[in-house]
Amino acid sequence: MAARIVDTMDRHQVPIYIVAIIVGALAGLAVPDTTGSLSSVMNPALAALLFVTFLQVPIASLAEAARDTRFLSALLVVNFVVVPLLVAALLPLLPGDDAVRIGVLLVLLCPCVDYVVVFTGLAGGDAARLVAATPLLLLAQMALLPLYLRLFMDDAIGDILDVRPFVEAFVVIIVVPLLLAWLTQWLVRADLRRPTPRGLRRLPDTAAATMVPLMVLVLVVVTASQVPHIDGRAGDVARVVPVYIAFLAAMIVLGAALARLWRLPPPRARAVAFSAATRNSLVVMPLALALPDGMEIAAAVIVAQTLVEVVGMAICVRAVPALVKD
């Protein structure tokens, strides 16, 4: 019975996530005073989700993937050269409000490092290599984001943006879960060598069953905590939605094209396409929350991107294998 429930959740992830976002939005509108307490749950929930994700990929495959310089170079070029060029082209379509623009730039300039792995796997992409690239992608965006923000905004952005939440997010959400996942895998292997295993061998499968519920928790918490900040600014949020749609559609195609140019095999090419299109909305949220008073709309703008992306992934999971054939 439990296995059937897990299988059903896995096969219907996208509609489940859409419902989670709707529930979060309704909860945020109904009980707006809970924003602060919900925000404190965000990082632990994300860390748990990443731990479960990392646990599904063997350490040996991560080491092999980290040596794939062609794949890693394709990821870096598509995310930190092609993406900024497209963002520059889309920038004139954005509202003139600085908070809205900062929110859009924060999310579009940072490649996803969490649920992109799930969607890549659903589309037959090389999830292991994408997980191996996660620390590199996060370090690169942490180093380049201030530069890109100054380029697209102005030098005053340095006085507004605090990078400390980004560093904290990197340690809490990425480094700690990754190390714990490696430790768990080591304990599981040691347990399997025992004459009488203690049951640790079942831990990865048990953890995998929690992936969809954890993703639901993250989406509900993020949406419920940020929807109240829209507060009459729904028009500005709605104006960025077409930009997000255009970005996602363009980067799926451009990512697949660049992977073809790099002559990557189909599973790795699909991983590049997904990395190019999916953005780091959940992990950059601490940056948006650290903005000064009066700029709360930036976080709501990021939530809007999450909604567009989750819906878009329902299409991409089927479209990318057709675009990048075996």
Secondary structure as GFF3:
##gff-version 3
##sequence-region A 1 326
A	DSSP	alpha_helix	2	11	.	.	.	ID=ss1
A	DSSP	alpha_helix	13	30	.	.	.	ID=ss2
A	DSSP	three_ten_helix	32	34	.	.	.	ID=ss3
A	DSSP	alpha_helix	35	55	.	.	.	ID=ss4
A	DSSP	alpha_helix	59	66	.	.	.	ID=ss5
A	DSSP	alpha_helix	69	77	.	.	.	ID=ss6
A	DSSP	pi_helix	78	82	.	.	.	ID=ss7
A	DSSP	alpha_helix	83	90	.	.	.	ID=ss8
A	DSSP	three_ten_helix	91	93	.	.	.	ID=ss9
A	DSSP	alpha_helix	98	108	.	.	.	ID=ss10
A	DSSP	alpha_helix	116	122	.	.	.	ID=ss11
A	DSSP	alpha_helix	127	152	.	.	.	ID=ss12
A	DSSP	alpha_helix	157	160	.	.	.	ID=ss13
A	DSSP	alpha_helix	164	169	.	.	.	ID=ss14
A	DSSP	pi_helix	170	175	.	.	.	ID=ss15
A	DSSP	alpha_helix	176	192	.	.	.	ID=ss16
A	DSSP	three_ten_helix	200	202	.	.	.	ID=ss17
A	DSSP	alpha_helix	203	208	.	.	.	ID=ss18
A	DSSP	alpha_helix	211	226	.	.	.	ID=ss19
A	DSSP	three_ten_helix	227	229	.	.	.	ID=ss20
A	DSSP	alpha_helix	234	261	.	.	.	ID=ss21
A	DSSP	alpha_helix	266	277	.	.	.	ID=ss22
A	DSSP	alpha_helix	281	289	.	.	.	ID=ss23
A	DSSP	alpha_helix	297	323	.	.	.	ID=ss24
###
